[in-house]
Amino acid sequence: YDMSIDAETGELASQSDWIDSETYTVVAMPSEHPNDGFMRTVANPADAIASPFGWHDTNGVAGAEFTDTRGNNVDAHLDRNADNIADPGSRPDGGASLDFNTPFDPTLTPLQNAVPAVTDLFYWNNILHDVHYQYGFTPAAGNFQTNNYGLGGLGSDAVQADAQDGSGTNNANFGSPADGSAPRMQMYEWTAANPDRDSDMDGGIIAHEYGHGVSTRLTGGPANPNAL
């Protein structure tokens, strides 16, 4: 690790891991969807402050607990049968090297593009977690994390991100209970084009839905999701 420590406060300012290399082929920030910059591969995008053990950790010890699209901030998976349970084999697996680099093909159906779609949903939920963290949506404020790493709030509430959810079309939604209970993001297919378009490939829709979760937790405090 290459680390920078604040000389006055002793706090970790930045951290780069020169050993592990997680890669994701996605519609990477600041691009929004496949028509806006298409796809590119990013390496080690996790923020060292918001996600200090990376995106695939849950125990707060160096080394990933999952090689698929699960981690401390989100569990991304298909839910085409709309039962709020991950479909069998629905999480892309990057293997020990955490390589999530299946290309997206706009000529194929959403189901045929399931691997890049779930990867993109995983990437964007983690990006949104890390960015909002910088603006105060931290564990103590009720953010969405399995393990809060001793920084306050209640854990066990990573986002359950349902890709290509079968309960609807032409929309998306986000439901967030109180801190300590997992929220659910449901992303739908859109039917105006042929083949259908997949909201899992649109960072604007994902960010919009995640924003509902942020405002629900912050408006009345993390224990009062009914405030809105």
Rosetta blueprint (number, residue, H / E / L):
1 Y L
2 D E
3 M E
4 S E
5 I E
6 D L
7 A L
8 E L
9 T L
10 G L
11 E L
12 L E
13 A E
14 S E
15 Q E
16 S E
17 D L
18 W L
19 I L
20 D L
21 S L
22 E L
23 T E
24 Y E
25 T E
26 V E
27 V L
28 A L
29 M L
30 P L
31 S L
32 E L
33 H L
34 P L
35 N L
36 D L
37 G L
38 F L
39 M L
40 R E
41 T E
42 V E
43 A E
44 N L
45 P L
46 A L
47 D L
48 A L
49 I L
50 A L
51 S L
52 P L
53 F L
54 G L
55 W L
56 H L
57 D L
58 T L
59 N L
60 G L
61 V L
62 A L
63 G L
64 A L
65 E L
66 F L
67 T L
68 D E
69 T L
70 R E
71 G L
72 N L
73 N L
74 V E
75 D E
76 A E
77 H E
78 L E
79 D L
80 R L
81 N L
82 A L
83 D L
84 N L
85 I L
86 A L
87 D L
88 P L
89 G L
90 S L
91 R L
92 P L
93 D E
94 G L
95 G L
96 A L
97 S L
98 L L
99 D E
100 F E
101 N L
102 T L
103 P L
104 F L
105 D L
106 P L
107 T L
108 L L
109 T L
110 P L
111 L L
112 Q L
113 N L
114 A H
115 V H
116 P H
117 A H
118 V H
119 T H
120 D H
121 L H
122 F H
123 Y H
124 W H
125 N H
126 N H
127 I H
128 L H
129 H H
130 D H
131 V H
132 H H
133 Y H
134 Q H
135 Y L
136 G L
137 F L
138 T L
139 P H
140 A H
141 A H
142 G L
143 N L
144 F L
145 Q L
146 T L
147 N L
148 N L
149 Y L
150 G L
151 L L
152 G L
153 G L
154 L L
155 G L
156 S L
157 D L
158 A L
159 V E
160 Q E
161 A E
162 D E
163 A E
164 Q L
165 D L
166 G L
167 S L
168 G L
169 T E
170 N L
171 N L
172 A E
173 N E
174 F E
175 G E
176 S L
177 P L
178 A L
179 D L
180 G L
181 S L
182 A L
183 P L
184 R E
185 M E
186 Q E
187 M E
188 Y L
189 E E
190 W E
191 T L
192 A L
193 A L
194 N L
195 P L
196 D L
197 R E
198 D E
199 S H
200 D H
201 M H
202 D L
203 G H
204 G H
205 I H
206 I H
207 A H
208 H H
209 E H
210 Y H
211 G H
212 H H
213 G H
214 V H
215 S H
216 T H
217 R H
218 L H
219 T H
220 G L
221 G L
222 P L
223 A L
224 N L
225 P H
226 N H
227 A H
228 L L
